[in-house]
Amino acid sequence: METVVYVWACSNCHVRADPGQRFCRRCGTAIVPPPPIDEEQAEILAPAASPSRASRLWLLLLAVIALLFLALGGAAALVLAN
């Protein structure tokens, strides 16, 4: 595992700051601490797996069935309205 070392510095004048220091000694700008490194965060950012072919076919089948119900329901409504 690699060790990552952050160098804290002022974002305004780029003077090096001590870890935990809240304001720059030279210009007084607030120093923003770097984000924490978390191994779990790297796992969360991994690309998601694409849906399988079977999942896609089921979704397509459900969409076709829903469209058929809508079409038949509309036709039935037209017949009953006349």
C-alpha positions in Angstrom: 0.0 0.0 0.0 1.3 3.4 -0.9 1.6 6.2 1.6 0.0 9.4 0.5 1.3 12.6 2.1 -0.6 15.9 1.7 1.2 19.2 1.9 -1.0 21.8 3.5 -0.7 25.1 1.8 -2.6 28.4 1.5 -4.8 28.5 -1.6 -4.2 32.2 -2.0 -0.4 32.8 -1.5 0.8 29.1 -1.5 2.7 29.4 1.7 3.2 26.0 3.4 1.0 25.5 6.5 1.3 23.1 9.4 -1.3 20.3 9.6 -4.3 21.6 11.7 -3.5 25.2 11.0 -6.8 27.1 10.2 -5.5 30.3 8.8 -2.6 31.4 6.7 0.2 33.2 8.6 0.9 35.5 5.8 -2.4 36.6 4.3 -5.0 35.2 6.8 -7.0 33.1 4.2 -8.8 30.1 5.7 -6.9 26.9 4.9 -9.2 24.1 3.7 -8.0 20.7 4.8 -7.6 18.0 2.2 -10.3 15.4 2.0 -9.7 12.2 4.0 -8.5 9.1 2.1 -10.8 6.2 2.6 -10.4 2.8 0.9 -14.1 2.2 1.0 -14.7 5.4 -1.0 -12.5 4.0 -3.8 -14.8 0.9 -3.9 -17.9 3.0 -4.0 -16.6 4.9 -7.1 -16.0 1.6 -9.0 -18.1 1.4 -12.2 -21.5 -0.3 -11.8 -22.1 -3.6 -13.5 -24.3 -3.4 -16.6 -27.6 -5.3 -16.4 -27.6 -8.8 -17.7 -29.3 -9.8 -21.0 -32.0 -11.7 -19.1 -32.8 -8.6 -17.0 -33.1 -6.5 -20.2 -35.4 -9.1 -21.8 -37.7 -9.1 -18.7 -37.9 -5.3 -18.7 -38.7 -5.3 -22.4 -41.4 -8.0 -21.9 -43.0 -5.9 -19.0 -42.9 -2.8 -21.2 -44.7 -4.6 -24.0 -47.3 -6.0 -21.7 -47.9 -2.5 -20.2 -48.3 -1.1 -23.7 -50.8 -3.8 -24.6 -52.9 -3.1 -21.4 -52.9 0.6 -22.3 -53.9 0.0 -25.9 -56.7 -2.6 -24.9 -57.9 -0.4 -22.1 -58.1 2.6 -24.5 -60.0 0.6 -27.1 -62.4 -0.7 -24.5 -63.1 2.8 -23.3 -63.8 3.9 -26.8 -66.2 1.0 -27.4 -68.0 1.7 -24.1 -68.2 5.4 -24.7 -70.1 4.9 -28.0 
